[in-house]
Amino acid sequence: ALVRELRNLNYPRIHDKLEEIWGSFREISADKQVQIDAYKRIYFAGGSTPGNAMEGRAVFVRACQQCHVLFGTGGAVGPDITGSDRSNLDYLLQNIVDPNAVIPHDYRSTEIETTDGRVITGIVKERQGDALKVTTATETMLVANDIIESEHQGELSMMPEGLLLPFTDQE
């Protein structure tokens, strides 16, 4: 949220420093804004209220838990969302509907090609002396530096788009 606020100041020097130090960000695309507006209409029409913590937890388990931690449970691919601004509907929808609009460097996907022809896509969590610790959607692994043929950090998040599409209005 703070990065979005700083970006909205429209000072080129701040914009450049944020991109250099923190990560990439862009305006939400028009098609994604249409989706966000549709979900807001559902929410305010009562489609998602009143909330139900147990049913909400079930939705989290189905769509988010593989990659995100919430209250100590979940995967370590994406950020721990326990302390995120979960009560802010705009924040939630912007991050879920358009996960590539704001991406810290720490969560940009990296594609690694190995000397034996494998391609590993994941988040580089740590650079150890002779290896990279990489977390993919399904596992965390060490990749020895001597088998890395190429490494490219992309401009996209590991978080897929369209996560809300399979859910009912109440969910």
Backbone as JSON, one array per atom type, in Angstrom:
{
  "sequence": "ALVRELRNLNYPRIHDKLEEIWGSFREISADKQVQIDAYKRIYFAGGSTPGNAMEGRAVFVRACQQCHVLFGTGGAVGPDITGSDRSNLDYLLQNIVDPNAVIPHDYRSTEIETTDGRVITGIVKERQGDALKVTTATETMLVANDIIESEHQGELSMMPEGLLLPFTDQE",
  "N": [[0.83, -1.2, 0.0], [1.95, 1.23, 0.77], [3.93, 1.57, -1.19], [2.31, 1.93, -3.43], [1.11, 4.38, -2.72], [3.36, 6.09, -2.61], [4.17, 5.93, -5.27], [2.01, 7.17, -6.49], [2.51, 9.83, -6.0], [3.74, 10.9, -8.13], [6.41, 11.76, -8.67], [9.21, 11.7, -10.56], [11.86, 10.99, -9.64], [11.37, 9.64, -7.23], [9.82, 7.56, -8.2], [11.71, 6.22, -9.87], [13.63, 5.42, -7.94], [12.07, 3.75, -6.29], [11.5, 1.66, -8.09], [14.1, 0.71, -8.55], [15.01, -0.09, -5.98], [12.86, -1.43, -4.67], [10.98, -2.8, -6.44], [8.96, -3.77, -9.32], [6.2, -1.92, -10.73], [3.02, -1.01, -11.96], [0.26, 0.75, -13.46], [-3.05, -0.45, -12.84], [-4.5, -2.46, -15.28], [-7.07, -1.65, -17.72], [-8.93, -3.71, -18.27], [-8.61, -5.32, -16.03], [-9.43, -3.57, -14.07], [-12.14, -3.42, -14.65], [-12.92, -5.99, -13.86], [-12.33, -5.82, -11.1], [-14.15, -3.83, -10.33], [-16.53, -5.22, -10.82], [-16.38, -7.3, -8.89], [-16.48, -5.71, -6.61], [-19.07, -4.69, -6.8], [-20.53, -7.04, -6.4], [-19.75, -7.63, -3.77], [-20.7, -5.35, -2.33], [-23.39, -5.59, -2.83], [-24.13, -7.53, -1.18], [-23.37, -10.08, -1.78], [-21.11, -11.24, -0.7], [-21.36, -11.01, 1.94], [-22.99, -11.63, 5.1], [-19.65, -12.08, 6.37], [-18.0, -15.27, 6.75], [-15.94, -16.91, 8.72], [-15.04, -19.62, 8.76], [-15.84, -20.62, 6.25], [-14.43, -18.82, 4.68], [-11.82, -19.53, 5.32], [-11.75, -22.03, 4.11], [-11.86, -21.28, 1.41], [-9.43, -19.92, 1.25], [-7.69, -22.09, 1.67], [-8.18, -23.59, -0.65], [-7.4, -21.82, -2.74], [-5.18, -20.22, -2.07], [-3.4, -21.09, -0.05], [-1.37, -22.85, -0.87], [0.73, -21.26, -1.64], [0.87, -19.02, 0.06], [1.29, -17.95, 3.47], [-0.9, -17.86, 6.2], [-1.6, -16.9, 9.35], [0.39, -18.7, 10.31], [0.07, -21.02, 8.77], [0.58, -22.59, 5.67], [2.15, -22.16, 2.39], [5.48, -21.13, 1.28], [6.01, -19.64, -1.01], [4.91, -17.18, -1.93], [4.41, -13.95, -0.28], [3.96, -13.83, 3.33], [0.76, -13.4, 4.36], [-0.45, -12.72, 6.71], [-0.06, -10.3, 8.13], [-0.87, -8.46, 6.26], [-2.88, -5.93, 4.6], [-5.62, -6.96, 4.92], [-8.22, -6.18, 5.48], [-8.84, -4.19, 3.78], [-10.65, -3.7, 1.06], [-10.09, -2.73, -1.56], [-7.28, -3.01, -1.68], [-7.03, -5.82, -1.41], [-8.48, -6.78, -3.69], [-7.07, -5.54, -5.82], [-4.55, -6.77, -5.59], [-5.18, -9.48, -5.88], [-6.69, -9.73, -8.28], [-5.04, -8.47, -10.18], [-2.19, -9.52, -10.09], [0.27, -8.9, -11.16], [0.67, -6.2, -11.18], [1.96, -4.89, -9.07], [4.98, -5.79, -7.94], [7.28, -6.89, -5.71], [10.9, -7.1, -5.86], [11.73, -9.43, -4.55], [9.74, -11.29, -5.09], [9.49, -11.73, -7.77], [9.36, -13.91, -10.49], [11.87, -16.3, -11.39], [13.58, -17.74, -14.07], [15.4, -20.58, -14.54], [17.79, -22.18, -16.43], [19.23, -25.32, -16.78], [22.33, -27.17, -17.15], [21.7, -29.73, -17.9], [19.42, -29.51, -19.36], [17.03, -28.97, -18.02], [14.34, -26.76, -17.03], [13.73, -24.53, -14.57], [11.33, -22.83, -12.81], [10.82, -20.37, -10.5], [10.99, -18.74, -7.27], [13.83, -17.11, -6.25], [15.06, -17.63, -3.23], [17.31, -17.49, -1.68], [20.78, -16.88, -2.01], [23.22, -18.99, -1.77], [26.61, -19.96, -0.98], [27.55, -21.91, -3.04], [25.24, -22.48, -4.4], [21.77, -21.93, -5.38], [18.89, -21.27, -3.51], [15.79, -22.19, -4.34], [12.34, -21.64, -4.59], [9.65, -23.27, -5.86], [6.33, -23.63, -7.24], [5.69, -26.04, -6.14], [7.78, -27.09, -4.58], [10.79, -26.62, -2.58], [14.11, -26.15, -3.47], [17.63, -26.8, -3.79], [19.8, -25.48, -6.13], [22.66, -26.2, -7.72], [25.29, -23.97, -8.43], [27.11, -24.66, -10.43], [25.68, -26.12, -12.31], [23.99, -24.38, -13.5], [23.01, -22.99, -16.4], [21.81, -20.7, -17.46], [20.19, -17.81, -16.06], [17.33, -15.98, -15.47], [15.59, -13.26, -14.32], [12.22, -12.63, -14.33], [9.5, -10.43, -15.33], [7.17, -10.96, -14.1], [4.88, -12.04, -11.56], [4.78, -15.0, -9.51], [2.26, -15.59, -8.86], [-0.77, -16.65, -10.16], [-3.09, -15.27, -12.58], [-6.67, -14.76, -12.5], [-7.64, -16.08, -10.24], [-10.02, -15.78, -8.77], [-12.06, -16.54, -10.43], [-13.21, -19.25, -10.4], [-14.88, -19.23, -8.18], [-17.96, -18.9, -6.28], [-20.33, -16.16, -5.93], [-20.81, -15.73, -3.18], [-18.59, -17.0, -2.03]],
  "CA": [[0.0, 0.0, 0.0], [2.84, 2.39, 0.84], [4.55, 1.72, -2.5], [1.29, 2.53, -4.31], [0.97, 5.79, -2.33], [4.56, 6.81, -3.06], [4.12, 5.99, -6.73], [0.97, 8.12, -6.87], [2.99, 11.2, -5.84], [4.16, 11.3, -9.47], [7.74, 12.35, -8.71], [10.05, 10.75, -11.29], [12.99, 10.48, -8.85], [10.83, 8.65, -6.29], [9.43, 6.43, -9.03], [12.91, 5.49, -10.28], [14.23, 4.79, -6.75], [11.2, 2.64, -5.9], [11.72, 0.55, -9.02], [15.44, 0.19, -8.35], [15.17, -0.69, -4.66], [11.76, -2.26, -4.2], [10.45, -3.72, -7.44], [8.23, -3.19, -10.45], [4.8, -1.59, -10.51], [2.36, -0.32, -13.07], [-1.16, 0.99, -13.22], [-3.92, -1.59, -13.11], [-5.03, -2.38, -16.64], [-8.49, -1.35, -17.81], [-9.72, -4.94, -18.17], [-8.56, -5.77, -14.64], [-10.26, -2.64, -13.3], [-13.53, -3.85, -14.88], [-13.13, -7.14, -12.98], [-12.34, -5.33, -9.72], [-15.44, -3.15, -10.13], [-17.57, -6.25, -10.77], [-16.3, -7.94, -7.57], [-16.94, -4.74, -5.6], [-20.54, -4.66, -6.87], [-21.0, -8.26, -5.73], [-19.51, -7.47, -2.34], [-21.59, -4.35, -1.73], [-24.77, -6.04, -2.99], [-24.37, -8.55, -0.16], [-22.96, -11.39, -2.27], [-20.03, -11.8, 0.12], [-21.59, -10.65, 3.35], [-21.94, -11.41, 6.09], [-18.51, -12.98, 6.24], [-18.0, -16.5, 7.52], [-14.51, -17.23, 8.85], [-14.75, -21.01, 8.4], [-15.94, -20.74, 4.8], [-13.32, -18.04, 4.15], [-10.61, -20.35, 5.48], [-11.82, -23.07, 3.08], [-11.49, -20.64, 0.16], [-7.98, -19.7, 1.35], [-7.03, -23.39, 1.5], [-8.3, -23.99, -2.06], [-6.83, -20.91, -3.73], [-4.04, -19.39, -1.65], [-2.53, -21.72, 0.95], [-0.21, -23.51, -1.47], [1.82, -20.29, -1.8], [0.87, -17.98, 1.1], [1.08, -18.29, 4.87], [-1.86, -17.07, 6.96], [-1.59, -17.35, 10.75], [1.3, -19.82, 10.51], [-0.22, -22.17, 7.92], [0.64, -22.35, 4.24], [3.4, -22.28, 1.67], [6.42, -20.01, 1.38], [6.34, -19.09, -2.32], [4.56, -15.76, -1.86], [4.56, -13.35, 1.04], [3.08, -14.14, 4.45], [-0.29, -12.39, 4.3], [-1.05, -12.52, 8.03], [-0.02, -8.89, 8.5], [-1.23, -7.58, 5.15], [-4.06, -5.07, 4.79], [-6.71, -7.82, 4.47], [-9.54, -5.56, 5.68], [-8.98, -3.16, 2.75], [-11.19, -4.38, -0.12], [-9.34, -2.31, -2.75], [-5.97, -3.65, -1.6], [-7.21, -7.25, -1.7], [-8.87, -7.02, -5.09], [-5.98, -5.15, -6.72], [-3.49, -7.76, -5.53], [-5.65, -10.79, -6.35], [-7.12, -9.66, -9.68], [-3.92, -8.07, -11.04], [-1.0, -9.79, -9.28], [1.49, -8.42, -11.81], [0.73, -4.74, -11.16], [2.93, -4.48, -8.07], [5.76, -6.99, -7.61], [8.61, -6.65, -5.13], [11.95, -7.92, -6.46], [11.8, -10.73, -3.87], [8.68, -12.19, -5.52], [9.47, -11.87, -9.22], [9.78, -15.27, -10.84], [13.15, -16.47, -12.07], [13.67, -18.94, -14.89], [16.76, -21.11, -14.51], [18.05, -23.29, -17.34], [20.37, -26.09, -16.28], [23.17, -27.79, -18.18], [21.09, -30.99, -18.34], [18.22, -29.22, -20.14], [15.84, -28.65, -17.22], [13.98, -25.37, -16.82], [13.13, -24.4, -13.24], [10.75, -21.5, -12.62], [10.49, -20.19, -9.1], [11.47, -17.56, -6.57], [15.13, -17.32, -5.63], [14.91, -17.23, -1.84], [18.6, -17.25, -1.06], [21.97, -17.22, -2.78], [24.21, -19.57, -0.88], [27.92, -19.99, -1.62], [27.67, -22.65, -4.3], [23.92, -22.88, -4.89], [20.61, -21.07, -5.2], [17.72, -21.88, -2.89], [14.68, -21.79, -5.2], [11.04, -22.16, -4.22], [8.71, -23.35, -6.98], [4.95, -23.79, -6.77], [5.5, -27.33, -5.48], [8.88, -27.52, -3.72], [11.97, -25.79, -2.39], [15.26, -26.97, -3.86], [18.93, -26.17, -3.98], [20.31, -25.68, -7.49], [24.1, -25.92, -7.69], [25.72, -22.95, -9.39], [27.86, -25.23, -11.56], [24.8, -26.69, -13.33], [23.14, -23.32, -14.03], [23.46, -22.48, -17.69], [21.36, -19.3, -17.52], [19.24, -17.39, -15.02], [16.69, -14.73, -15.89], [14.47, -12.83, -13.48], [11.16, -12.11, -15.19], [8.72, -9.26, -14.91], [5.88, -11.44, -13.62], [4.75, -12.7, -10.27], [4.43, -16.42, -9.6], [0.82, -15.7, -8.59], [-1.53, -16.68, -11.41], [-4.28, -14.43, -12.7], [-7.92, -15.49, -12.59], [-7.88, -16.92, -9.06], [-11.38, -15.65, -8.26], [-13.04, -16.99, -11.42], [-13.98, -20.46, -10.09], [-15.65, -19.11, -6.94], [-19.3, -18.32, -6.32], [-20.39, -14.8, -5.39], [-20.67, -15.8, -1.73], [-17.19, -17.31, -1.71]],
  "C": [[0.87, 1.25, 0.0], [3.52, 2.63, -0.51], [3.56, 2.36, -3.47], [1.14, 4.02, -4.0], [2.16, 6.61, -2.8], [4.58, 6.97, -4.58], [3.14, 7.06, -7.2], [1.37, 9.58, -6.66], [3.45, 11.78, -7.17], [5.45, 12.13, -9.5], [8.66, 11.35, -9.39], [11.21, 10.18, -10.47], [12.52, 9.41, -7.85], [10.45, 7.39, -7.05], [10.64, 5.58, -9.39], [13.56, 4.76, -9.1], [13.4, 3.6, -6.28], [11.43, 1.42, -6.79], [13.08, -0.1, -8.81], [15.54, -0.62, -7.06], [14.1, -1.73, -4.35], [11.27, -3.27, -5.22], [9.67, -2.99, -8.52], [6.78, -2.92, -10.07], [4.29, -0.85, -11.73], [0.92, -0.07, -12.68], [-1.94, -0.29, -13.52], [-4.53, -1.42, -14.49], [-6.54, -2.19, -16.63], [-9.35, -2.61, -17.66], [-9.73, -5.48, -16.74], [-9.41, -4.86, -13.76], [-11.75, -2.98, -13.46], [-13.85, -5.03, -13.97], [-13.23, -6.71, -11.52], [-13.68, -4.67, -9.41], [-16.58, -4.15, -10.03], [-17.56, -6.95, -9.4], [-16.76, -6.99, -6.47], [-18.47, -4.66, -5.6], [-21.13, -5.88, -6.17], [-20.89, -8.11, -4.22], [-20.53, -6.52, -1.72], [-23.07, -4.69, -1.9], [-25.11, -7.13, -1.98], [-23.96, -9.93, -0.58], [-21.88, -12.04, -1.42], [-20.21, -11.47, 1.59], [-22.83, -11.35, 3.84], [-20.83, -12.43, 5.91], [-18.66, -14.2, 7.13], [-16.56, -16.99, 7.56], [-14.2, -18.66, 8.42], [-14.82, -21.21, 6.88], [-14.82, -19.96, 4.11], [-12.02, -18.82, 4.22], [-10.59, -21.45, 4.42], [-11.44, -22.51, 1.71], [-9.98, -20.39, 0.13], [-7.23, -21.01, 1.09], [-7.05, -23.79, 0.02], [-7.48, -23.12, -3.0], [-5.48, -20.3, -3.35], [-2.98, -20.12, -0.83], [-1.3, -22.4, 0.36], [0.99, -22.56, -1.5], [1.95, -19.28, -0.67], [0.63, -18.55, 2.49], [0.05, -17.33, 5.44], [-1.95, -17.68, 8.35], [-0.81, -18.65, 10.93], [1.07, -21.04, 9.64], [-0.14, -21.78, 6.46], [2.03, -22.47, 3.68], [4.22, -21.0, 1.71], [6.82, -19.45, 0.03], [6.11, -17.58, -2.31], [4.72, -15.22, -0.46], [3.57, -13.91, 2.07], [2.03, -13.05, 4.48], [-0.99, -12.16, 5.63], [-1.12, -11.04, 8.37], [-0.39, -7.94, 7.37], [-2.53, -6.84, 5.45], [-5.32, -5.8, 4.32], [-8.1, -7.21, 4.65], [-9.81, -4.48, 4.63], [-9.39, -3.85, 1.44], [-10.42, -4.0, -1.39], [-7.98, -2.98, -2.8], [-6.07, -5.12, -1.99], [-7.49, -7.49, -3.17], [-7.76, -6.64, -6.06], [-4.91, -6.23, -6.74], [-3.92, -9.13, -6.06], [-5.98, -10.76, -7.84], [-5.96, -9.33, -10.62], [-2.6, -8.26, -10.29], [0.31, -9.3, -9.9], [1.6, -6.9, -11.81], [1.8, -4.24, -10.19], [3.68, -5.73, -7.61], [7.1, -6.59, -7.0], [9.64, -7.57, -5.8], [11.98, -9.33, -5.85], [10.76, -11.73, -4.34], [8.51, -12.24, -7.03], [10.0, -13.26, -9.55], [11.1, -15.25, -11.59], [13.12, -17.78, -12.84], [15.14, -19.35, -14.95], [16.83, -22.27, -15.49], [19.3, -23.99, -16.85], [21.12, -26.75, -17.43], [22.6, -29.11, -18.68], [19.74, -30.78, -19.02], [16.96, -28.93, -19.34], [15.61, -27.15, -17.19], [13.22, -25.32, -15.5], [12.62, -22.97, -13.12], [10.32, -21.39, -11.17], [11.02, -18.87, -8.57], [12.81, -17.9, -5.94], [15.04, -16.75, -4.22], [16.24, -16.86, -1.2], [19.71, -17.66, -2.02], [23.01, -17.69, -1.79], [25.52, -19.66, -1.65], [27.98, -20.66, -2.97], [26.33, -23.08, -4.88], [22.88, -21.78, -4.68], [19.53, -21.88, -4.49], [16.5, -21.32, -3.63], [13.4, -22.44, -4.71], [10.14, -22.1, -5.44], [7.31, -23.48, -6.39], [4.77, -25.08, -5.98], [6.61, -27.75, -4.53], [9.93, -26.44, -3.56], [13.18, -26.66, -2.66], [16.52, -26.12, -3.88], [19.39, -26.5, -5.39], [21.77, -25.25, -7.48], [24.47, -24.93, -8.78], [26.39, -23.56, -10.62], [26.98, -25.93, -12.59], [23.85, -25.64, -13.92], [23.75, -22.78, -15.32], [23.06, -21.01, -17.86], [20.31, -19.07, -16.43], [18.66, -16.06, -15.44], [15.52, -14.41, -14.97], [13.44, -12.14, -14.37], [10.47, -10.91, -14.6], [7.37, -9.67, -14.33], [5.99, -12.05, -12.24], [4.51, -14.19, -10.52], [2.91, -16.6, -9.42], [0.04, -15.65, -9.9], [-2.69, -15.69, -11.4], [-5.5, -15.33, -12.74], [-8.26, -16.35, -11.39], [-9.33, -16.88, -8.56], [-12.44, -16.24, -9.19], [-13.82, -18.25, -11.02], [-14.91, -20.34, -8.88], [-17.02, -18.52, -7.16], [-19.25, -16.9, -5.75], [-20.2, -14.81, -3.87], [-19.24, -16.09, -1.31], [-16.32, -16.1, -1.93]]
}
